Amino acid sequence: MLPEGGTDYRDKLVPLLAGLGYRSWVSTDPGTPDGRGVVLLAAERAGDVRVRRGTGMRLRHLELTGGVLGDRTLYAVHTTAPMGRSATAWWHAELDLIGRWTRASPAPVVVGDLNATFDHAPLRAALGGCRSAAAGTGRGLVGTFPSAFPRWLGIQIDHVLVPAGTTTSHFAVLDVPGTDHRAILTRVHLP
């Protein structure tokens, strides 16, 4: 999942992945600035997945179901940055929406730029039946933003939330050129 990506970004990325068997989806229509969307990639081994554009957030998100997820949903999101009164209201509403998702059965996977750390009570309240994939890995406080700062000085606002009972076998925060965020690469085994 790539936040702040749209059709233009996806169209430049897909040729670099040629022959690797990835499918891709974009949350926004062509012509929409990349910063307003998310791009989602799925390997062929993910199986027969279905993707739809979600509503309820200021920035469009994607919802993936089926295949290896079964009845579970993976939400690829980018919440509003809480900068200013109206943006903060959107951010609270979006974290409330994530909280409704995480209280569903089966619990979902939520990935993306949540514009929040676990120091923010609204994010902690949104966990429901989920936890951070970083929990127990020793990398829960590695800064993902801004990438110009040292990892110990940045903040972790990019997250992979997984159902309680999930095992994280790999979790890494990676530097990626061309973005002000660091990437998260994780391998999880869902319950």
N, C-alpha and C positions, 0 to 999 in steps of 0.2 A: 504494500500500500504506500502510495506516494502522495502526501498532502501538498497542496499548492501546485498541483499538476492538472493540466487540462488536455484538450485534443492536440494542441500544438506540441506540448511536451511529449505526450504519448506517441505521436507520429514521428518524433525524432528518436525516441527510445526503442521502439519496436524493431527497426532494422538492426540495431545492435544486438538484439536477442534472436535474430533469425536462426532457425534450425534448432533452437533449444526447447521448442514445444510450449511456449507461453501464450496464453490468451490474455486479452486486455479489455478493460472497460473504463469509461470516463464518466464522471458524475454530471458534467456540464455539456451544453451544446457547443458545436463548432463556433468559433468566433468569440466565445466567452474567455476573458483573460485567465491564464493558467492559475493565478493565485486564488481564484474562486472555486477551484475544483479539487478532486482527488482522482488519482489513477490507481486502478487495482489490477494486479497481474495474478494469474493462476497457472500453475504447471498442468500439463495433461494428466499427470498422476493424481491430481485433485479430483478427477472423475467428472461426472455429469453435474456440474454446478450451475446454478441459476443466479443471475444478478439482476437487481433492479435498483433504480434511483430512489433514494429515500427522501422523505420530506420531514419537516419539523425543525430543521436547523436553518440558520441564515445562509450558510454555505452548504450546497448539496452534498450528500454522502451516498455511499453505495452499500447495499445489503446483499451478501452472498449466502446462499443456502445449498443444500444437497451435496452430492459427491461425498468426500471424506468427512464433511461436517454432519451428514445425516440431517436430522431435524433441527440442528443447532444453526444459529445465524452468526455470521461474521459481519460486523459493522465497521466500515472504513470511513473515518470521520475527521473533520477539522473544525473544532469549535471556534466560536468568535473569541477574539482576544479581548479580555476585560479592560478596555482602555476607554474610559468615559462612562457616563451614566447609562445611556441606552445600550452600549455594547456590553456593559456588565450585566444588564438585565437579560440580554440574549444569552450570555454565557451561563448565567444561573439557570435559565429555562432549558438550555441544551444539556447541561449536566443533570438536571432533573429528568430529562428524557432518557439519557443514558442510564440513570438509576432505575427507570421503569424497565428498560431492556434487561438490565443485569438481575432483575428480580423475576424474570421469566423462567420457565422450565421447558427445555433444558437451558441452563445459563449460557449466554452467548460468549463470543470473543469480540472485544472492542479494540480496534487499533487506530492509532493516529495521533495527531497533534491536539491534545486536550487543553492546551494553554493553561495548565494547572499543575502544581506539584502536590504531593501528599500532605504538604503543610496547609493546603486549602481545604477547609471543612467541606465545601460543596463536592469536591472530588472524592473525599473519603465517604461522604454520604451516598455517592453514586455507585459505590462498589457492589452493593447488593450481594449476590452470590458469587462474585468474582474477586480476584486478587491480581496484583501486578505479577507479570511473568518474571520480573526481576527479583521478587521476594526470595530470599535465601541464596541468592547467587553472589552476593557481595558487590553487586553493581547497581544497587537501587538508588544511589545518590550520584551517579555519574552524569554530568551535565550534557544534555542534548542540545541546549540552546543558550546563548548564541555560540556557534562553532568557532568564532574568533577568540573566545575566551578559553583559558585552560579548562580541562574537564572538571577539575576540582572547584572552579569558580562559577561555572555555568549552572543552569537549573535543568532538571529533568521534567520537561513538559510533554514529551513524546512518550507514549505508553502503549503497552500491549497488556490488555486486561483479559484474564482467562478465568474459566470456571474454577471455583474451589475444588481441590482434588486433582488438579492438573499438575503434571510433573514437568519442570523445566530442565531439559538436559543440556541446553546451551543458551547463553545470553551474552551478547556483546554489543557495545556501543562503538560505532565505526565512523571515522571521518570520511566524508564524501565531498568531492570538489563541486563547486557551483551552487552551494546552498548554505544558508545560515543556520541549519540544523545538522546534528549528527544523526546517523541512521541507527536503528535497532535491528539486530539480526538475532532471532531466537528460534529455538526448536522446542516445541512443547508436545506433550503426549496427553491428549484430552481424556477425561474420565469416561 
